[in-house]
């Protein structure tokens, strides 16, 4: 074969090139030089005949719209692109032959990826994956990023996930995952971002999260680098002061633990989060009074304590420093419970920085009061 023909065959296929099964089989039998194969967005159907492709040992990039048995022959494959499809059914066990695979994008079910021990990035977000996360996911100890967000996954978080010690980024939000956060998550010593919102998690926050010293964003402690703490829309429970026990709050910039089952009183230690810009504990079982120390949060832009069991008046004394909250734009204290008609007046709100919107329980239905700056 001359050099020109060889170069032409090194990249075979184009999107929407009207490939059919006959042409693909003919192409497959012509050369083993092919290194890039793109047959995405075609109308291929049925089974691919695997034998003609077995000699394509140089293939490193494969773009398909379905999963097929022939992929198991491509032992040098480093890139597998199956995005923007509606792939269903089983993944062939032959995927386990991808010893050098480094990146896989998007949707498959059930999971056979645990055999890809060199896998670095697994992105399966925003599909219709169902079933539970397999225990074997912990075998992928070289994996740097795992994104299973916005699917229909059920069942608990497998404790074996704590064995995936190479993880820096873990996204599990927007599923139907239930049960408690396993203690073994504390084994992810390199984790930087951990996101759990929008599931059905319950139970206490495990104490082993204090081992995650590299964690900067938790969308589920000496957590001295933690900046974002998000566990919203679960059923996580626990006594509120204990949740913060041993945690350095200095670096916190955003906290959203709304719509859970936390109980107890707000600690005055929240006033130490001097970098905090957003504090949301809406929809819990928090009781007691609002601590005046929150008035020390001069960077605070959003304070949402709605739908709790708070009582007493808003702390607007001369020593509370609430008039220093010049960045506060949203204050939500709406509640059906103990905060009464006289919790705070609109005149007092004018003392709270430059509040642009304010919700309070001055009637059975909270109303929105817009104030001029």
C-alpha positions as CSV (number, residue, x, y, z in Angstrom):
1,X,0.0,0.0,0.0
2,X,1.4,3.5,-0.9
3,X,1.8,6.2,1.7
4,X,-1.1,8.3,0.3
5,X,-3.5,5.4,0.7
6,X,-2.2,4.6,4.1
7,X,-2.7,8.2,5.4
8,X,-6.3,8.1,4.0
9,X,-7.1,5.0,5.9
10,X,-5.6,6.2,9.1
11,X,-8.7,8.3,9.7
12,X,-11.7,6.5,8.5
13,X,-15.3,7.7,8.6
14,X,-17.1,11.0,8.9
15,X,-20.2,12.0,10.8
16,X,-23.3,11.7,8.6
17,X,-21.3,10.1,5.8
18,X,-24.1,7.6,5.2
19,X,-22.1,4.5,6.3
20,X,-24.0,1.3,6.1
21,X,-23.0,-2.1,7.4
22,X,-21.7,-3.4,4.1
23,X,-19.4,-0.4,3.6
24,X,-18.1,-0.6,7.2
25,X,-17.3,-4.3,6.8
26,X,-15.5,-3.7,3.5
27,X,-13.5,-0.9,5.1
28,X,-12.6,-3.1,8.0
29,X,-11.1,-5.8,5.9
30,X,-8.9,-3.4,3.9
31,X,-6.3,-2.3,6.4
32,X,-5.1,-2.6,9.9
33,X,-3.5,0.9,9.8
34,X,-6.7,2.7,11.0
35,X,-6.1,4.8,14.2
36,X,-9.2,7.0,14.2
37,X,-12.7,5.7,13.5
38,X,-15.7,8.1,13.5
39,X,-19.0,6.6,12.6
40,X,-21.2,8.6,14.9
41,X,-24.6,10.1,13.9
42,X,-25.2,7.5,11.3
43,X,-28.1,5.1,11.0
44,X,-26.2,1.9,11.8
45,X,-28.2,-0.8,13.5
46,X,-27.8,-4.5,14.3
47,X,-24.6,-6.2,15.3
48,X,-21.2,-5.2,14.0
49,X,-19.2,-8.3,12.7
50,X,-16.2,-8.3,15.0
51,X,-13.8,-10.5,13.0
52,X,-12.8,-7.9,10.3
53,X,-11.8,-5.4,13.0
54,X,-9.6,-7.7,15.0
55,X,-6.4,-6.6,13.2
56,X,-6.9,-2.9,13.9
57,X,-4.4,-2.9,16.7
58,X,-3.4,0.8,16.2
59,X,-6.9,2.2,16.9
60,X,-6.7,4.8,19.7
61,X,-9.9,6.9,19.1
62,X,-13.3,5.4,18.6
63,X,-16.6,7.3,18.1
64,X,-19.8,5.3,17.9
65,X,-23.4,5.7,18.7
66,X,-23.8,2.2,20.2
67,X,-21.8,-0.2,22.2
68,X,-20.6,-3.2,20.2
69,X,-18.6,-6.4,20.8
70,X,-15.9,-5.3,18.4
71,X,-14.5,-2.8,20.9
72,X,-12.9,-5.5,22.9
73,X,-10.3,-6.0,20.2
74,X,-8.9,-2.5,20.5
75,X,-6.4,-2.9,23.3
76,X,-4.7,0.4,22.6
77,X,-7.9,2.4,22.8
78,X,-7.4,5.6,24.8
79,X,-10.5,7.6,23.9
80,X,-14.0,6.3,23.8
81,X,-16.7,8.9,22.8
82,X,-20.3,7.8,23.1
83,X,-21.9,11.1,24.0
84,X,-25.2,12.5,22.9
85,X,-26.9,9.1,22.5
86,X,-29.6,7.1,24.0
87,X,-27.6,4.0,24.6
88,X,-29.3,1.2,26.5
89,X,-28.8,-2.5,27.2
90,X,-25.7,-4.2,28.5
91,X,-22.1,-3.3,28.1
92,X,-20.1,-6.2,26.7
93,X,-17.6,-7.7,29.1
94,X,-15.0,-7.3,26.4
95,X,-14.8,-3.6,27.5
96,X,-12.5,-5.0,30.2
97,X,-9.8,-5.4,27.6
98,X,-9.2,-1.6,27.5
99,X,-6.1,-1.8,29.7
100,X,-4.9,1.7,28.6
101,X,-8.2,3.4,28.5
102,X,-8.0,6.9,30.1
103,X,-11.2,8.7,29.3
104,X,-14.8,7.5,28.8
105,X,-17.7,9.9,28.3
106,X,-21.3,9.3,29.3
107,X,-24.1,6.9,29.3
108,X,-24.0,3.1,30.0
109,X,-25.9,0.6,32.1
110,X,-25.1,-1.8,33.7
111,X,-21.6,-1.1,34.9
112,X,-18.6,-3.0,33.7
113,X,-16.2,-0.1,34.1
114,X,-14.6,-1.6,37.2
115,X,-12.5,-3.8,35.0
116,X,-10.9,-0.7,33.4
117,X,-8.3,-0.4,36.2
118,X,-6.4,2.4,34.4
119,X,-9.5,4.6,33.9
120,X,-8.9,8.2,34.9
121,X,-12.2,10.0,34.0
122,X,-15.7,8.5,34.0
123,X,-18.4,11.0,32.9
124,X,-21.9,9.5,32.8
125,X,-23.9,12.5,33.9
126,X,-27.3,13.6,32.6
127,X,-28.5,10.3,31.2
128,X,-31.1,7.8,32.3
129,X,-28.9,5.4,34.2
130,X,-30.7,3.2,36.7
131,X,-29.9,0.6,39.3
132,X,-27.4,0.9,42.1
133,X,-23.7,1.9,42.0
134,X,-21.8,-1.4,42.1
135,X,-19.3,-2.3,44.8
136,X,-16.7,-2.9,42.2
137,X,-16.5,0.9,41.6
138,X,-13.9,0.9,44.3
139,X,-11.5,-1.0,42.1
140,X,-10.9,2.1,40.0
141,X,-8.3,3.5,42.4
142,X,-6.6,5.5,39.7
143,X,-9.7,7.4,38.7
144,X,-9.5,11.1,39.1
145,X,-13.1,12.2,38.3
146,X,-16.4,10.4,38.6
147,X,-19.6,12.1,37.6
148,X,-22.9,10.2,37.9
149,X,-25.0,13.2,38.5
150,X,-28.6,13.7,37.2
151,X,-29.5,10.1,36.5
152,X,-32.0,7.7,38.2
153,X,-29.5,5.8,40.3
154,X,-30.9,4.1,43.4
155,X,-29.7,2.3,46.5
156,X,-26.9,3.3,48.9
157,X,-23.5,4.8,48.3
158,X,-21.3,1.7,48.3
159,X,-18.7,1.7,51.1
160,X,-16.1,0.4,48.6
161,X,-16.2,3.9,47.0
162,X,-13.8,4.8,49.7
163,X,-11.2,2.6,48.0
164,X,-11.1,4.8,44.9
165,X,-8.3,6.8,46.6
166,X,-7.3,8.7,43.4
167,X,-10.5,10.6,43.3
168,X,-10.3,14.4,43.3
169,X,-13.9,15.1,42.1
170,X,-17.0,13.1,42.9
171,X,-20.5,14.1,41.7
172,X,-23.5,12.1,42.8
173,X,-26.2,14.8,42.9
174,X,-29.6,14.6,41.3
175,X,-30.3,10.9,41.7
176,X,-32.5,8.7,43.9
177,X,-29.6,7.5,46.1
178,X,-30.7,6.6,49.7
179,X,-29.2,5.4,52.9
180,X,-26.5,7.1,54.9
181,X,-23.2,8.5,53.8
182,X,-20.7,5.7,54.6
183,X,-17.9,6.2,57.0
184,X,-15.5,4.8,54.3
185,X,-15.9,8.1,52.3
186,X,-13.3,9.4,54.7
187,X,-10.7,7.3,52.8
188,X,-10.8,9.7,49.9
189,X,-7.9,11.7,51.2
190,X,-7.3,13.5,47.8
191,X,-10.9,14.6,47.2
192,X,-11.4,18.3,46.4
193,X,-15.1,18.5,45.4
194,X,-17.8,16.2,46.8
195,X,-21.4,16.8,45.8
196,X,-24.5,14.9,47.1
197,X,-27.5,17.3,46.8
198,X,-30.9,16.2,45.5
199,X,-30.9,12.6,46.8
200,X,-32.7,10.7,49.6
201,X,-29.7,10.5,51.9
202,X,-30.4,10.3,55.7
203,X,-28.7,9.8,59.0
204,X,-25.8,11.7,60.5
205,X,-22.8,13.2,58.7
206,X,-20.0,10.7,59.3
207,X,-17.2,11.9,61.5
208,X,-14.6,10.6,59.0
209,X,-15.3,13.6,56.7
210,X,-12.8,15.3,59.0
211,X,-10.1,13.2,57.3
212,X,-10.7,15.0,54.0
213,X,-8.1,17.7,54.4
214,X,-8.0,18.6,50.7
215,X,-11.7,19.1,50.5
216,X,-12.7,22.6,49.3
217,X,-16.3,22.1,48.2
218,X,-18.7,19.7,49.9
219,X,-22.2,19.5,48.2
220,X,-22.7,17.0,51.0
221,X,-13.9,17.8,60.4
222,X,-10.3,19.6,60.6
223,X,-11.6,20.7,57.2
224,X,-9.4,23.8,57.2
225,X,-9.7,24.3,53.4
226,X,-13.5,23.7,53.1
227,X,-15.2,26.6,51.4
228,X,-18.5,25.2,50.1
229,X,-20.7,23.0,52.3
230,X,-23.8,21.8,50.3
231,X,-26.1,19.0,51.5
232,X,-29.4,20.4,50.5
233,X,-32.5,18.4,49.5
234,X,-31.8,15.2,51.4
235,X,-33.0,13.8,54.7
236,X,-29.8,14.1,56.6
237,X,-30.2,14.5,60.3
238,X,-28.1,15.5,63.3
239,X,-27.7,17.9,66.1
240,X,-26.7,21.2,64.5
241,X,-23.9,22.2,66.9
242,X,-22.3,18.7,66.6
243,X,-22.3,19.0,62.9
244,X,-19.8,21.9,63.2
245,X,-17.7,20.3,66.0
246,X,-14.0,20.4,65.2
247,X,-14.5,22.2,61.9
248,X,-12.6,25.3,61.1
249,X,-15.1,27.7,59.8
250,X,-12.7,30.5,58.7
251,X,-12.6,29.5,55.0
252,X,-16.4,28.9,54.5
253,X,-17.8,31.0,51.8
254,X,-21.1,29.2,51.1
255,X,-23.3,26.9,53.2
256,X,-26.5,25.3,51.9
257,X,-28.0,22.6,54.1
258,X,-31.6,23.4,53.4
259,X,-34.4,20.8,53.4
260,X,-32.9,18.2,55.7
261,X,-33.6,17.2,59.3
262,X,-31.0,19.1,61.3
263,X,-32.2,20.2,64.7
264,X,-30.9,22.2,67.6
265,X,-30.0,25.9,67.8
266,X,-27.8,28.0,65.6
267,X,-24.4,28.3,67.1
268,X,-22.8,31.7,67.8
269,X,-19.7,30.2,66.0
270,X,-21.3,30.9,62.7
271,X,-20.2,34.5,63.3
272,X,-16.6,33.4,62.9
273,X,-17.2,32.6,59.2
274,X,-16.0,36.1,58.1
275,X,-15.8,35.1,54.4
276,X,-19.3,33.7,54.3
277,X,-21.4,35.1,51.4
278,X,-24.4,32.7,51.6
279,X,-25.9,30.9,54.6
280,X,-29.0,28.7,54.0
281,X,-30.6,26.4,56.6
282,X,-34.2,26.6,55.3
283,X,-36.5,23.7,55.8
284,X,-35.0,22.0,58.9
285,X,-36.0,21.7,62.5
286,X,-33.9,24.5,63.9
287,X,-35.2,26.0,67.2
288,X,-34.2,28.9,69.4
289,X,-33.3,32.4,68.6
290,X,-31.2,33.9,65.8
291,X,-27.7,34.6,67.3
292,X,-26.6,38.2,67.1
293,X,-23.2,37.0,66.1
294,X,-24.4,36.5,62.6
295,X,-24.3,40.3,62.4
296,X,-20.5,40.0,62.2
297,X,-20.7,38.4,58.7
298,X,-20.0,41.5,56.7
299,X,-19.6,39.6,53.4
300,X,-23.0,37.9,53.8
301,X,-25.3,38.4,50.7
302,X,-28.0,35.7,51.4
303,X,-29.4,34.6,54.7
304,X,-32.2,32.0,54.4
305,X,-33.5,30.5,57.7
306,X,-37.1,30.0,56.5
307,X,-39.4,27.1,57.4
308,X,-37.8,26.3,60.8
309,X,-39.0,26.6,64.4
310,X,-37.2,29.8,65.3
311,X,-38.6,32.1,68.0
312,X,-38.2,35.5,69.5
313,X,-37.4,38.8,67.7
314,X,-34.8,39.5,65.1
315,X,-31.5,40.6,66.9
316,X,-31.4,44.2,66.0
317,X,-29.9,45.6,69.2
318,X,-27.3,48.3,69.2
319,X,-24.5,45.7,69.8
320,X,-25.6,43.2,67.1
321,X,-23.8,44.9,64.2
322,X,-26.5,43.9,61.8
323,X,-26.3,47.4,60.3
324,X,-22.8,46.4,59.1
325,X,-24.3,43.9,56.6
326,X,-23.9,46.2,53.6
327,X,-23.8,43.3,51.1
328,X,-27.0,41.6,52.3
329,X,-29.5,41.3,49.4
330,X,-31.8,38.5,50.5
331,X,-33.1,37.9,54.0
332,X,-35.7,35.0,54.3
333,X,-37.2,34.4,57.7
334,X,-40.6,33.1,56.5
335,X,-42.0,30.5,58.8
336,X,-45.3,28.9,59.8
337,X,-44.0,28.4,63.3
338,X,-42.8,30.5,66.2
339,X,-41.6,33.7,64.5
340,X,-44.6,36.0,65.2
341,X,-46.1,39.0,63.6
342,X,-43.7,41.3,65.5
343,X,-40.5,39.4,64.7
344,X,-39.2,42.3,62.7
345,X,-40.7,45.4,61.3
346,X,-40.1,46.9,57.8
347,X,-38.5,49.9,59.6
348,X,-36.1,47.7,61.3
349,X,-35.2,46.0,58.1
350,X,-33.9,49.3,56.8
351,X,-31.1,49.0,59.4
352,X,-29.9,45.7,57.9
353,X,-27.5,46.8,55.2
354,X,-29.0,47.2,51.8
355,X,-31.6,44.4,51.9
356,X,-33.3,44.3,48.5
357,X,-35.8,41.6,49.2
358,X,-37.3,40.5,52.5
359,X,-39.7,37.7,53.5
360,X,-41.4,37.6,56.9
361,X,-44.5,36.0,58.4
362,X,-46.7,39.0,58.9
363,X,-49.6,37.1,57.6
364,X,-50.5,33.4,57.0
365,X,-48.8,33.7,53.6
366,X,-45.4,35.3,53.6
367,X,-45.2,38.4,51.4
368,X,-42.3,40.0,49.6
369,X,-41.3,43.5,50.6
370,X,-39.1,45.3,48.2
371,X,-37.1,48.2,49.7
372,X,-35.5,51.0,47.9
373,X,-31.7,51.3,48.4
